[in-house]
């Protein structure tokens, strides 16, 4: 069954995390041009948590297609009643070094920014933080994609949240 034809949500699945039990329901995220999924959790205190996995179009697609995905995600976030939101996966953008006045980015970045990087930063500026950029990592631990020739490496996968204080760096 394709994602487009799925209209029912899955039954809740208990997930254990940090000594509390969350109930999860998974459903496809309706996007016109991207592959996306959402998981909706509720913790014991009743807080709703949305985890959205997004795969944005590559540079082989038009900027209009990318804009439509961001509009779809923005619409979802605007209508969501979740207290905690996490966006993760492949944004196909290089955020890199930007402006010091951006509230969505931290001090730690990987190389240069491209136009799609500007797009994700502008999108995040309203209510999200790009968490990859808030934790210091060695350069060889920052990249998330490697070109088939083995020489070009980029950080194109990002983790965004509206509650940045809940994210901890667990790398060694």
Secondary structure by P-SEA (a helix, b strand, c coil): cccccccccccbbbbbcccbbbbbbbbbcccccccbbbbbbbcccbbbbbbbbbbcccccccaaaaaaaaaaaaaaaaaccccbbbbbccccccccccccccccccccccccccaaaaaaaaaacccccccccccccccccccccccccccccccccccccccccccccccc
